[in-house]
Amino acid sequence: MRVLLDTTYARRGPSGTGVYLEQLVRALRAEGVEVVEAANRRRPAPARGGIGSVRNLALDAWWTQAELPRLATKARADVLHHPLPALAARAPCPQVVTLHDLAFERLPDHFAPAFRRWASRSHRRAARGAAAVVCVSQTTRLDAMARWGLDRARIVVAPHGPGQQLAVGAVRAEHFLYIGDDEPRKNLGLLLDAYTSYRHEAGPLALGLVLAGRARSDRDGVRCEPRPDVAELLAGAAALVHPALYEGFGLTALEAMSAGVPVIGARSPGLAETCGDAALYVAPYGGEGPLAHALLSVATQPALRAELARRGRRRAAEFSWQASARAHVAAYELARGRASARRR
């Protein structure tokens, strides 16, 4: 089977989607799939509004509607896979899209209105028009069925493997770690307020908080690492703290669990589906008190950290990129079968 895979998004800097693409390509090839990578090298980074966003949308439209069909024809692809929801009107082969989450539908107030309207319209249209849809979790599948009316028969659930392949040494309890940006649904404000309360309670023995990625804060005890060495930061982490209000899949949490790092997370369906009983959960709403208490408990109880690490490794072992690739192959075969049936 030959699959044309749009890898444009992997060029925009570190992201969960970039990790997904890198790992998926490797795993698909190990399964015997001939993957043809196609990337729009003219596509700049997200402009975050204004004329830059209009320019990017025009480039995306040209790439999806003109270049990808041309490249699929040239490659004689059996399937065209869009790793984010998109749909070419004149593709020469069946199309598959990946749905990571429907956060803009579940938490509309946390997104710019223009983006929310565009994503809801364009992503829904792509998911409804694709021959098959890959959902990264049961959470996303249920959201897509309930909110967009997708047919269960067209959906294949393909959970991720445990993130990047990181060489993490012996884990030390030197700091708490947050990985990500400060977009509203990530709930960073709750973590910062909880960390301030924790520092007040713990006094001079308080652990620091490291923000790895694009998030910023100048609060006492907080260190920002815009270009993080993730493996080294995980090795020093008493816990990864994941306060997001909504996730389709907890890729960062799975990465931490695989490394033996405890996870403290806000209870949401996608994160709970990923972590099972391996995380220490707190309520995502209702104030910083429960999260501050969780930070103090993990910082001061080595036995609790050891138990969370043990559960995390066990849970992470249930996920693999090989299993994800096999599920993707099932989606590609489903798409080809549906296209063949339509031709008959």
N, C-alpha and C positions, 0 to 999 in steps of 0.2 A: 504494500500500500504506500502511495506517495501523498504526502500532506504538505501543502503550502501553509506555513505558519507565519503570521504577522508578528515580528519581533520588535516593532518600532518602539514600544513602550519601554523595553529594556535599555534603550539609549538615553532615557531621561533622568538617569541618576538612580541611586539606591532606593528600592521600594519592594514591597511584598510581591507585586506583579512581576518585577524584574527577576526576583528569586524564582518565582513560579516558572517563568519562561526558561531560565537557564537550566533548572533542574528537570523540567519536563522534556526539553530537547534531548538531554543526555539519556533520560530513562526511556523515551520513545525509541531512540536509536538502538538501545540495548534490547528492546522488544522486537527489533527487526523492521521498524517503520522507517521509510525513507523520508526524512524531514528536510524540506527546502525552506530555508529561512529567508524572509523578506522584510527589510527595514526601510522606512522612509527617512533617508538621511537628511532631507531638507526640513524635517520637523524640529523646531526649536523647543525649548523647555516651556511648560505651561506659563502663560502670561498673567494669569490671575486677574482677568478683567480687561476692559478697554479695547483699543484697536488691535492690540496683540492677540487677544482671544479670538477676535473676528478673523484675523489672518490665519490663526491656527486651525479654526474650524474650516476655512476654505481649503487649506492644505490637506486636512483630514478627509474632506469630501472628495478631493481630487484623487488622493491615494486609494480610498476605499472603492470609489466608483469607476476609476479609470485604470490605475496602475495594478492593483491587486488582481482584477480579472485578466489583465494582459499577462501578468506574471504567472498566474495559474494556468492560462492557456499554453504559455511557453514551456512551463514545467510539466505539462500534461498531468496536472495534479488530480488525484481522485477526490480530494476534499480540500476545502479552503477553511482554515481555522482562524477565527478572530478571538484572541485571548481576552479582549474586552468587547462588550456587545456592539457590533457593527454589522451591516448587511450590504453587500454589493448587489445592485439591481440586476446586473447582467453577468453574473458569475458563470463560468463554463462547467462548474461542478457543484455538488451539494456543499452547503456551508454549515459550520458548527460555531457556536459562540460559547464563551465562558461567562457565567454570572458569578461574581465574587460575593456581592452583597447587594441589598436594596436599602442601604442606609438613607439615601435621599428620599425614599418613600416612608420609611419607618420613623425618621427624625427630620421632617421637612424644615423645622425651624432652625436647624443647625447648618443649613446650606444657603448660599446666596439664591434668591428667588429665580434669577435667570438660569443659573446652572441647574437648579432643581427641575425647572420646567423642561429644559432641553434634555436632561438625562432621562427623566420619566418618559418623555415622548420617544426619543431616539433609541434608548436601550430596550424599552418595551417593544417597539416595532421590530428591532433586530431579533429579540428573543422569540417573538411570535412568528417571524418569517424564516428563521433558521430551520434546517432539517432536523437538527438535534441540538440540545442545550446541555452543556456541562455545568453542574452546580457544585461548588466546592464543599457543601455541607447539606445535611438534611434541613437545617435552619433556612438556608437560602432557597432550597427546593420548595419548602412549604410557603415561604414568602412569595415566590414567583407564581405558585399555583393560586394562592389566595388573592394576591393583589393584581396579577396580570392575567389570570385565567389560563396559564399554560397547562397543556395536557401532560399528565404524569408519564404517558407512554413516550414522550419525546425527551424526557429528562434523564440524564445519567449523573449520579452523584459520584464525584471523584475527589475525596479529601486529599489535601497536600501531604507530602512527606515532611520530615522535621527540618524545614528551612535550609539554611546554608550548611555546608560541611565544615564545621569549625573545630579547630584543635584546641579544646578547652582543657586546661590542666586541673589540678586539685582546686576545688571551690573553696574560697575564703570568704568569711562574712565581714567585709570591709565597708560596704556601702549598699544602699538600695539602688536599683537601676530601672530607669524608664527609657524605652526605645520608641521613637516616633516623633510626630510633629505636634503642633498645638491646635489643630483644627477642633472646632467645638465638640464634636462627638467623642473625641478622645478623652474628654473629661479631665484635662490636666489640672484645672483649677482645684478640683476636689483633692487630687494628690498633693498639690502644694499646700493647701490649707491643712490637710491631715499631717503632712510632714512637719509643718510648723508646730502643731499641737504635740506631735511625738517628740520633737526636740525639747519642748518645754518640759515634758514629763520625764524624758530620759536624762536631761542635764548634760554634764560633760562627757558621758559615755555614749551620747547619740551618734549613730552612724550618719555618714553623709548621704546625699542623694545625687546621683548622676543622671543628667538628661542627655541621652545620646541621640543625635539627629538634629532636626531643625527647631526643636523646642528651646525656649529661652526663659530664664528667670534669674533675678539678682537677689533672691532671698538668701538668708543666712544658711550655710551648710549645703547649698546647692552648687554643683559644678556642671558646666555645660561642655559637651564634647560634640562639636559640629561634624567632625570627621573621626568617628569612633573606631577604635580597635574592638570590635564586638566580642571577640573571643576573650580578650584580656579583661574587658569589663564584666563579662559573665563570670569569669573565674574569680573575680573579687566580690561578687554580688551575694549578699545575704538573701535577697529575693529579687526577682523581676516583679515590678508592680505594673499592673495592666488595668487601669481604671475606666476603660472605654465603655460608653453607654451601649454600644452595639457593634458587633463584629459578625461578618459572615463566617469567618474561620479564624481561630487564634494562632496564626502562623508564628508570631514572635513568642507566644507562650509555649508552643510546641518545641521551638528551638531551645528555649531555656530548659524545659523539662528533659529534653534529650541530653543536655549538658549536665544534668544533675543539679540545676538551680531551682529552688523553690519558687512557686508562683503565687502571688497575691493578686486576685482579680475581682473586678466588679462583676456580679452575677448577671450575665446576659445569655440568651439561648446559644449563640454561636460559640462563645468562650466555654460555656459549660459542656457543650457537645464535644469540643476539642479536649478539654482537660479532665472531664469526668470527675472522679473523687480525688484527683491529685492536686487540686489548687485549694488555697484558703480564700473563700469567697466573702465579699462584703456587698452590701446594698449599694447600687449605683446612685441612688438618690437618698436624701434625708440627712445630709450633713457629713462632716469629716470624722466624727467620733468613732464609728466602727472601723474605718480604715486606719486611723491613728492607733487604735488598740491593736489591730492586726500587725502593724509595723513594730510596735513595742513587743508583742508576743514573739514574733519571729526573731527580732534582734536579741532577745534575752533568753530564748529557750533553744539550746542546741539540739535537744531531742526532737523538738517540733520541726526544725529545719531538716534534720536527718530523715524524719518520716515523710515529709513533703518531697524531699529529693528522691527517696526510694519509690514513692508512688508515681512521681513524675517520670522517672526512667521507665518504669513498668508501662505506664500509659503511652509514652512516646514510642515504645517498641511496637505498638499496634499500628503505627502509620509508616508508610514508606512511599518513595517516589515510584518504585516498581509497581506497587498496587495502583497508584494514581495513573501511571501510564497505561496499565491494562484497562482501567476504566475508560480512559480517553479512547483507546482503540475500540472499545465497545460502542462509544458514542460515534466514532467515525463509521463503523460498520452499520450502525443504526441509520445514520444519515444516508449512506449509499443505498441501503435497502429501501428507505422511504422514497428516495429519488427514482430508483429503478421501478418501484411499484407505481409511481405517478406516470412514468413513461408508458407503462403497460395499459 
